[in-house]
Amino acid sequence: MKITFVVPALNLTGGLRVISIYAELLSRKGHTVTVVSPNKKTPTLKDRVKTVLKWKGYQFKSYFDTTFFENADYRVVLSRNESQIFQEDVPDADIVIATFWSTAEWVAEFSPKKGRKVYFIQGYEVHPWMPKRRVEATFKLPFKKIVVSKWIADILYNKYSLSDVTIVGNGVDDKQFYSRPRSKNACFTVGVMYANELSPKGCNTSIAAVLKARELIPNVKLVAFARRSPVASLPLPENSEFYLKPAQEDIRAIYGQCDAWLFGSRSEGFGLPILEAMACGTPVIGTRAGAAPELLQQGAGFLVDVDDVDAMAAAIVKMAKMEAKEWLTFSDNAFAVAKEHSWVKKVDEFEQAILN
């Protein structure tokens, strides 16, 4: 088949990483795959002047990044436009896949020659900073819908009465994320994907839970990484390590040095760090969002309610007090669940979904 992915921009987000993996694996299966993206935004004269003058602290930033799409076996096309893709930018194909609410709007205008229309939904993007009505309108488009978790499928059913939805969860790269023989650290260590307090990732919940857990176990260590530095309004506490934009090959070691990974999201399509940490033998303490309810039900960690600092802290303390043998059972369970979610299996499921 000829398959086109239409993306909002090339960047280093988890959603774009998933798309790059599917594009690569579908290409290896013999499909002709194209990824189409708007071009890199260039600063206007006004942007340049404001940056030079540092007007109200302004600095032009472009998060455009081709890292996930370099040296690809498939074709990557950049539109001449910086903010939209038109059907003239897109090759004729059998399937065209919208990957975000804005791309669904674009794809809705494409002619049938561009392919049968699929909406690949990796997150529930109805946030206060988004145009709510436009986002919700995309759910009603007559596209085949594929989602990455039951959490999203349930929202689409309960809020929009959408039942014809296929769930294809994300996978994990077992060559990048894997576990060597593990043992519990003498100093109990937890990890988190850092994000500021305005983010739905709930990092502030995780940090608050660590501070509360330290009331009983003072030496709990925190490890964090992110694409951006911590902000003053949500500093990392003492006895923390932070890794800024770690190389992909170094992230496994970050997961692997932790005894538990904290997933505090309030709103999450899937939550790739859950699966990546588990593949490194690290149990997860996660909120009931994204894929956590599905992935943690087999003894791979603990589930807590969204924003429940006390419950997350209690889970940290409980795991910190475990005997090494009991902790190892959680670690082994986490690794076993992750092994069931290889990308090789997931690309077969994704291919079948679009074939159907």
CORVENGI-V862826 format. One line per field, one symbol per residue. ss: DSSP state (@ for helix, = for strand, . for the rest). Layout:
# CORVENGI-V862826
ss: ???
This chain:
# CORVENGI-V862826
ss: .======......@@@@@@@@@@@@@@@...======.......@@@@@@@@@.@@@.........@@@.....====........@@@.....====..@@@@@@@@...@@@.======..........@@@@@@@@....====..@@@@@@@@@@@....===....=................=====.........@@@@@@@@@@@.......======.....@@@.....=====...@@@@@@@@@...====........@@@@@@@@...=====....@@@@.....====....@@@@@@@@@@@@...@@@@@@@@@@@@@@@@..=@@@@@@@@@@@@@.
